[in-house]
């Protein structure tokens, strides 16, 4: 009866280039980043260049073995919420491991980093009277939604603009509000970083809390994979850190880490934690193995950085435009047109067996569409040469 509304919305997305097509992909264990694409006519072998499994931990033999063992020991699911039957030894051990990784007193698991962000921010608004969130303009959707759903006062500062941040903090001070600065370490669409130390300095000056999203940094930076804050020696200056198990650690789920009283209070208040079935013990077992492996094997982080740096040099030599602020492992090739971005992605897949999904609005601002490339330690020189040649031909 109401199909016209749904049809109209779909047409709207198709007409302005925002309509998303999910390709049917199958990863092959032991052969990452090679995958199989189930196309319209037949399966095709491809190279995956856009996976967030940044270090290939999804195929790590120790991770897979740990998950097999947990499956044989516990069965498939957790059995319920953490409060009702779903709190297992695996959950408790993993939270202790995460707290140790980030040198904090506690950690709390959520079913995803998105849920962790959304409900931690909502919980903060219910715990702290007179709270005001001060948010970077390029923050992830989960942070934006969490702040909006909290219904607390908020201010937005221009991306990485410390003058605007300080003005917002001064406004909070005049209004007798308790400021919480919400920002990320690595911004995943531009591949740039935030001035973490400068933000912490302002937080100290104006007695603000700091809430940082490190999902694109945990496992990838720092001596033991504790993230960008660990690499800079600033972990002790962050009140709440958000991380994911679904990217560099190669499994699924999210978490926050911080002082034990902060974690305990959020645990008591966050409905998105309380009223949902807990993460499967199998996932927890894999995450534990992955975190411990990456603590002891920094060579994967080093290799990934080397691959990203080399690829950027090759793209520059080929005059292929990369985002001007990209300085991390993320390599955004700028297309700046939604339809051309989708066409380039389709041609790379169909003609060259190269899989890079287009990044369009609302993930990025309309007119700044891009192909977001994520090199891993397993992308070799031949793959990189083939990628650059294909990009050059398609973009020309």
Protein Blocks (a to p, Z undefined) as FASTA:
>chain_A
ZZmmmmmmmmmmmmnopaccdddddddehiacbdcdddfkbccddddfkbfblnopmmgm
klmmmmmmmmmmnombnoiafknopacfklmmmmmmmmmmnopabdcddfbfklmmmmmm
mmmmmmmghiacdddfkbcfklmmmmmmnopacddddehiaklmmmmmmmmmmnopacdd
dddfbdcklopacdfklmmmmmmmnopacdddfklmgojgcjkonajklmnopmmmpfbd
cddfklmnopacddddddfklmmmmmmmmmmlmmgccddfklmmmmmmmmmmmmmmmmlm
mmmmmmmmmmmmmmmmnopacdfklcbfbdcddfkpaklmmmmmmmmmmmnopacddddd
fkbcghiaccdddddfklcfklmmmmmmmmmmmmZZ
